[in-house]
Amino acid sequence: MNTLDRMLRAKIPSEETGIEIKRTICDICTPGPQCGVDAYVKDGVVIKVEGTDGFPTNNGALCTKGAANRQYIYREDRIRTPMRRVGNRGDGEYEPISWDQAIKAISEGLNKTKAKYGAESVVFMTGYPKWYRPWLERLAYSFGSPNYITESSTCHRAEVMSWKLTYGVEMRPDIANMPDVLVGWSCNPLVSAYPMGRNYYKYKEQGGKVVIIDPRRTPTAVQCADLYIRPRVGTDGYLANTVARLIVEKGWADMDFIESYTHGFKEYKDMLMTYSLDEAERITGVPAKDIMELARLIGTAKKAVVIPSNGLCHHSNGITTHRAVICLNALTGNVAKPGTFLPTFETFVDMLAGFKTLEEEFRQERFPKNARPKIGSDRFPIWSEMVDEAQGMDLLRHWQTKDPYPIKAIYAHGVNNRMYPQSSLLLEMAKDMEFVVATDIFWTDFCKHADIVLPACTSFERSEVKCYNPGYIVYTTPAIEPLYESLDDVEIITWVAQALNIDDELLCSGYDACVKYIYKDLEVDLDEVKAVGTLIKIPVESPPDYLKGPINTPSGKIEFYSEAIAKYKDSHGMNPLPVFEDGFDCPETEDLDMALITGGRITNAVHSRLHDVPWLRSLRPEPAADINPKDAEHLGIVQGDDIYIVTRIGRIKVKANISAISAPGEVNIYHGYKEANINEIIPRDHLDPYSGFPGFKQIRCRIEKAEV
C-alpha cells in the first residue's frame, strides 16, 4: 500500500487526498446541545465525523447519536423529491412532481380552505428539528391562523411555565460556582443531555455532593449519586412538600429571604403542615431517615441547587409537582446568588446565550388579533395565557367536536404522530382533512397521509445562525450540497409564504433578512459572522438584579401561592398551592396492578428519529420493557421473553428486559419504536389540567407473558 492509499484509508485531510474538513453542527438532539461537528468531506460526501475542539457544548466529543451522523444523513428512506399523493391516504402511493408544482398546489389548497372555513381551520404543526420554528410560527400568523402547534405541547414548555408561575422567569442552576449540594430531581443527564452530565462529573471531581432522586435507577444515579433516593413513581410532590415541612420545622428556612422576596408563605406553610414524615414514608416508599437527610442537606447548605427535570411535568400532576420541587430553592433562599439559581431567558430558538434578540417580536408581531380562539384556550387557560402556541393535546378533541370551529387542513414540518397519546388517532384526523402538507427529512407515517410531501435537508446541508452561552454566535455553512432535491425548511416556508401572497414582506424576503432583523439590536455583523464561519463571541451585559424587582408575577414577588393560577381556582378547580395530587389515570385494580413509566431517553435515540439508523438500532435492536427481577420471577418471565404491556385502552407486545432500573411494581419502556409504539396505549385524556401535558410517566398497567 502506497503513501496516498494509507492517507486515504486513514481519512487524512490534505490536498493529495482531496479530503476537506467542513465545520457544521449536529441538530439531532435539537435544540439541546447542538454540538459542533468536523465533517470530513471527499467528493461532496461525508466520510467521517468528529467533534469540534473548543465548541461550547461538546468541546471535541460526540455522543453515539452524533457519531452516527453519516448513517443518519444517508438513510435510504430520505424523501428525495416533492411528491403528490395518487392513492388513498395512508397507502403511500405518490408520484414525483416539481417544486413549482408542489408550491402551487400548497398555495391553492391552503387558500381554498381559508376562503371556505376561515384561516383558523388550518393548523400549522411542527415536531423536530426546531431551527425553523420562528419562521413557521410567523407564517401561521401572517396567514391568519392562531393555531401554531409544536411538540412543545408535550416537552419542556410546562417546566418553563412552572418557573414563570413561581419565579416570574425561567431559572438555571449555577453549577460552575460550586453549590454545596446538587439535587438532581428526576435528572438523568448522562443519557438525556451528556454535556450536562459532564458538568455533573466535573462538579463531583471538585468535591461537590450529588443527590439523585428518581424512581428509575438510572446511569446518573449509579455513577454520580452520593445519595440516591427512589420514590414510588408519581409521589415526588409529596416528598418535596414533606422535605419543605422539615426545613421549616427545623428552622432551616431563610425567613429573611422569604419575608423580603416571596408571596403566599403563610398559605404555603399551612399546606405543608398537612404533610408528615410517617405518611411520606408510606406514600413514597422512601425511608424516613433518607427524607430527613435530604431535608438536612438542602436546608443547612450555604448554597444548594434543587434541579427538577422536564420529566416531572410528564404526569397529570406535573405542574404542581414541579412547583413543589422548585419552591425548595426559594424556601432556603437559594436564588439569584452565585452557586444557586440564576434567572435566564431564551435567546434564539430555545437556546440560552446571555443576550436578547428580537425573536419574540419576529414571531409575535403578526399574531392575528381578530382570530377565533386558538386550540386549547378554554380547556387549558393557563397554557393559553403563558405559551404563544396552541395546545396540541387538545387538537383531537377539537377536530372531533368541531368546537368552536372545524379543523380542515394541516401544514406540517417534521411531525411524527408517535409523539401523541393514542397516536393513530392523529393519522385518522389526517385522513379526514381536506388538505395536508408534510415536510420532512424521512418518510414517516404522517407523511404517508399527506397530499403533498416535501423533502427537507439536514443540518449538514444548510446554513443557519446558532447561539450558545455565554455570548457565542456562529453562522454555519453547508458541509455538503443538499441531497437529491431537498431544500432547507426556511427556504420552503419562504416559498410557501410568497405563493400564498400574504402581506408580510419580511417573511417573504428569506432567511438572511429575517435573522438580521432578529439580531439588529446587537453590535454584531451577521455577514461578517457568516464569512468567518466559526464561533464569534460578543459582549454580554450583566443582567439586572433579579431581587430588586419587580419580579414578573402578579404579586411582584416569588410566589409560593400562584395568583396566576388562583384566577382559575373556581372555574377549573386549580390549586394555587403546589399540593400533592394523585397522578394515575385510573384506580389500581387487580387487573392493572403495576405502574408504567415511559418517555425517558436512551443513549442511541431521540424519540423515534434514530431507530432506523443501523449503528444506533444495533445498541437496542428490539423494543423492550425493563422489569424488576422480583416482578419477573413472580410472573415467570425470563430475559428475552415476549410480553404484553396492557393499559386500560390497549396492549403492545415487546421483549422483557430484566433490569434493576425499574423498581418492583413498576415497568419502564422507551418510546418511538414503530413496531411497538407505547404511546398508542397511553390514554389521550390523561393530561395535566394546568399545562395539558400527557401523563406519560404514570399509567396503570399489567404485564402478561405472551403465549409461545
PEJOKA-V364203 format. One record per backbone hydrogen bond with DSSP energy under -0.5 kcal/mol. CO is the residue of the C=O (numbers start at 1). NH is the residue of the N-H. If there is no record, write none. Layout:
BEGIN
CO&NH  CO&NH
END
This chain:
BEGIN
2&6  3&7  4&8  5&9  6&10  7&12  8&11  11&13  14&18  14&19  18&43  19&14  20&22  20&41  22&39  23&477  24&37  25&27  27&30  35&26  36&52  37&24  37&39  38&40  38&50  39&22  39&41  40&47  40&48  41&20  42&45  45&42  45&47  48&40  50&38  51&53  52&55  52&60  55&59  58&61  60&51  63&67  64&68  65&68  66&69  68&72  69&73  70&74  72&75  75&78  77&443  78&80  80&485  82&97  83&453  84&95  88&91  92&94  93&86  93&87  95&84  98&102  99&103  100&104  101&105  102&106  103&107  104&108  105&109  106&110  107&111  108&112  109&113  110&114  111&115  112&116  113&117  113&118  114&118  118&121  119&122  121&123  121&408  121&409  123&125  123&411  124&149  125&413  126&151  130&133  132&135  132&136  133&137  134&138  135&139  136&140  137&141  138&142  139&143  140&144  140&145  146&148  147&124  147&149  148&390  149&126  150&153  151&154  155&157  156&159  156&160  157&161  158&162  159&163  160&164  161&165  162&166  163&167  163&168  163&169  164&168  166&559  170&344  172&342  173&175  174&177  175&178  180&209  181&183  181&305  182&184  182&211  183&185  183&307  184&186  184&213  185&309  188&191  188&192  189&193  189&197  193&196  193&197  194&198  195&199  196&200  197&201  198&202  199&203  200&204  201&205  202&206  203&208  204&207  209&182  210&226  210&227  211&184  212&214  212&229  213&186  216&218  218&222  219&223  220&224  220&225  221&225  227&212  227&229  229&214  229&231  232&235  235&239  236&240  237&241  238&242  239&243  240&244  241&245  242&246  243&247  244&248  245&249  246&250  247&252  247&253  248&251  253&255  254&258  255&259  256&260  257&261  258&262  261&558  263&560  263&561  264&268  265&269  266&270  267&271  268&272  269&273  271&274  272&275  276&280  277&281  278&282  279&283  280&284  280&286  281&285  284&232  287&290  287&291  288&292  289&293  290&294  291&295  292&296  293&297  294&298  295&299  296&300  297&301  303&180  303&181  305&183  305&307  306&308  307&185  309&312  310&313  311&314  313&315  314&697  315&318  316&689  317&321  318&322  319&323  320&324  321&325  322&326  323&327  325&328  326&329  326&330  327&331  328&332  329&334  330&333  331&254  333&335  334&341  337&340  340&174  341&336  342&172  348&351  351&347  351&348  351&353  353&471  358&362  359&363  360&364  361&365  364&367  367&369  368&371  374&377  375&391  376&380  378&381  380&384  381&385  382&386  383&387  387&389  390&392  391&394  392&395  394&398  395&399  396&400  397&401  398&402  402&404  406&408  408&434  408&435  409&123  410&412  410&437  411&125  412&439  413&127  414&128  416&419  417&420  422&425  423&426  423&427  424&428  425&429  426&430  427&431  428&432  429&432  429&433  430&433  435&410  436&451  436&452  437&412  438&454  439&414  440&456  441&79  442&444  444&448  446&449  447&450  448&90  448&92  451&85  452&438  453&83  454&440  454&456  455&487  458&461  459&462  460&479  460&480  464&476  466&474  468&472  471&538  472&468  473&536  474&466  474&476  483&486  487&457  488&492  489&493  490&494  491&495  492&496  493&497  494&498  495&499  496&500  497&501  497&502  498&501  502&504  504&508  505&509  506&509  507&510  510&514  511&515  512&516  513&517  514&518  515&519  517&520  518&358  519&522  522&524  524&526  525&529  526&530  527&531  528&532  529&475  529&533  536&473  539&541  544&546  545&548  545&549  546&549  551&553  553&556  556&551  558&263  558&560  560&562  561&563  562&566  563&567  565&568  566&569  568&572  568&574  574&576  576&562  577&579  583&316  592&589  594&701  595&667  596&699  597&669  602&605  605&602  606&609  610&613  612&614  613&617  614&618  616&619  616&620  617&620  618&621  623&655  624&670  625&627  625&657  626&668  627&659  628&632  629&633  630&634  631&635  632&636  632&637  633&636  638&641  641&656  642&706  643&654  644&646  644&704  645&652  646&702  647&650  650&647  652&645  654&643  655&625  656&640  656&658  657&627  657&659  659&662  661&217  663&666  665&595  666&628  667&597  668&626  669&599  673&676  676&678  677&680  678&681  679&422  679&682  681&683  683&686  685&687  686&695  687&689  688&692  690&383  693&688  694&696  695&698  696&598  699&596  701&594  702&646  704&644
END
